[in-house]
Structure formats: structure tokens, C-alpha cells
């Protein structure tokens, strides 16, 4: 099931990439009048919702791209307090219990924020007449008999508890199944808890749920403790339009529409673009000493994949900037040292990745 879901999500990401890229370009250029821009904006919102749905599918399949780092859970929860309160509405009281000076957890901050938001929305939906959501962070000692079934050690526990209707045993047994929902048709994808469960598994953690009818629900996300300090957040700004040529970019992708939209973005960012439809075609260009200053390549392609191509280029042409584009976190053959950009992406995200390659702030 996970392999099927991951494969479908990968193909869907390839379909979304040119859609998001083209809509982004139409928005930035102000194409059409007010009515057309409103329609474009609506289409972009739908595309972003589709992107979020794909991320949840990838999380369930345990194939979403993760950027793990030491994360200060107390700070994360504190920073999201206002957002969670506004999301859950005035009938819901949000209480945060996150003591300072806890060790960091090994996690992906962006995915963790999405997981916390999903859990809070689930809690809100279980309290139609209002109630309290308590979000807490603690350092816990886990032994072999612990309910999370993790190896004995110290773990960070992020808990979201509500005073809602709770779940009976039958519902609780199916809670993390993909597409299982008690919210009714059109009111939920049934991927919220399965996404959090998949994320926990990817991070070598666990998800536990305790619930009883009429007594509310407590969802616990258990994460490994990090020995390192949390890293400072990077400030990413919109790249300004270049006035001079950035050089030549070799763009490699087997999907023609993805290649076309990416080539357009690169051209707008000041690059002359050489396109290749496969790793083999790109290898031939390298062998023929075709000059280029940047390699932007998809990873998952028939034949020579992007990682193997990048290794050849890095060996034969030291100093060339390399950006690997990936629809999801393919485990086999990925080089963790290569900078990566996840599909689908906007021009601003591509520009930010390229600016980091160049060492710009």
C-alpha cells in the first residue's frame, strides 16, 4: 500500500510541477484583468491544496523528503500558539505547556508544524460545542514495556489532548488507517493521523493514541532526543530579478512539461538553458564538453538517474553547481550531500535554492 501510494504521489507531483510553475508565472506577470487574476489565484489555491494532499500521501507512504535537524519543540509549540488558536476558533481554548531548556528533538521542523496543525484541527473537530486543547512537550524515559514500543531511551513527547467526544475501541483501532474518517463525506481526507503516523516512523519515533467515548483523546508523538543544539532558522527572501546573465544551466528531466516550466523559470532567473530529456542525453553533452555552469537534474529517471549523473559531473567538472530535483524521498541511490529541491515548486523556491548554491543570503 505504501509503495502504491508513494508511486501515485510521485506521478502526481510531476503533474503538479508545471501547473504550479505556470500559475505562479501568470500571477507574477499580472496576466489579464481583475477577473482573470482572481481565477488564476483560485487555481493556485487549489494547486496548493493538491500539493498538501500529496505531502500527506507521501507521509503515509514514508517517502516524503525530510530535512532532519535538532528542533526545539517548546519554541516550535510556543511560536505556533497564535496560529493554532486562530485556526481552532473562539469556542476552543488552547493551553500550551512547553517548559524551556528541554533537549532538542531530531525532526523536520516544517513537517512537524504541519503534523501539529493536523492534530489540532482533528481535536477541534471532535469538540463541536467547544472545549480545551492542551498541547504539551516533555522529556520522558521509555523502557521496553512502554506503550510507544520504542527502544529504551530518552524521548521527547509532543502531546495534543482534547476534551472532545473521544473514540470507541473500533474507531481507535482504525484511527491511523489512510482515508479512514468519521467526519462525513467531503469533510476530511482521512489522511491527517496517517500522515503523522508516517512522519513519526520516518523519524524513528512513534505515535500513540489514548481515547475513550466522552473522555476526549490524547495523541502523543514520540521523537528521538538530539545531542546537538537546535539550529538557527534560515531567512529565505525572494530573489530579485537578475540584470546580468547567470551563465548556462544544463536542465535534465524526462517529463517534457516539467522540463518546459523549469526551463522558463531558469531563463527568467538569468540562465541560458540547455535541455536534456534523459541522463544518457546529458552524459553525451558532458562527454562532448558542452559548457555549462549549473546542473539542475531530476533524480528519478529511466536509465541513469539524477544522482549518478550528478556524481559524474562533480568528478569530471569540479566547481559546477548541482541541484537535485526530487518528487519524493527515494531512498535508493540518493546522495545526502547534494542540495535538493522538492517538486512541485515556484520560481521563488527555485531561486532560493540556487542562491544557497551560490552562497548568497
Secondary structure as GFF3:
##gff-version 3
##sequence-region A 1 361
A	DSSP	alpha_helix	2	29	.	.	.	ID=ss1
A	DSSP	alpha_helix	34	61	.	.	.	ID=ss2
A	DSSP	beta_strand	69	71	.	.	.	ID=ss3
A	DSSP	alpha_helix	73	88	.	.	.	ID=ss4
A	DSSP	beta_strand	92	98	.	.	.	ID=ss5
A	DSSP	beta_strand	105	107	.	.	.	ID=ss6
A	DSSP	alpha_helix	109	125	.	.	.	ID=ss7
A	DSSP	beta_strand	131	142	.	.	.	ID=ss8
A	DSSP	beta_strand	153	162	.	.	.	ID=ss9
A	DSSP	alpha_helix	169	173	.	.	.	ID=ss10
A	DSSP	alpha_helix	192	202	.	.	.	ID=ss11
A	DSSP	beta_strand	206	211	.	.	.	ID=ss12
A	DSSP	beta_strand	217	224	.	.	.	ID=ss13
A	DSSP	beta_strand	247	252	.	.	.	ID=ss14
A	DSSP	alpha_helix	256	268	.	.	.	ID=ss15
A	DSSP	beta_strand	271	276	.	.	.	ID=ss16
A	DSSP	alpha_helix	279	287	.	.	.	ID=ss17
A	DSSP	beta_strand	294	298	.	.	.	ID=ss18
A	DSSP	alpha_helix	306	316	.	.	.	ID=ss19
A	DSSP	beta_strand	321	326	.	.	.	ID=ss20
A	DSSP	beta_strand	340	342	.	.	.	ID=ss21
A	DSSP	alpha_helix	347	357	.	.	.	ID=ss22
###
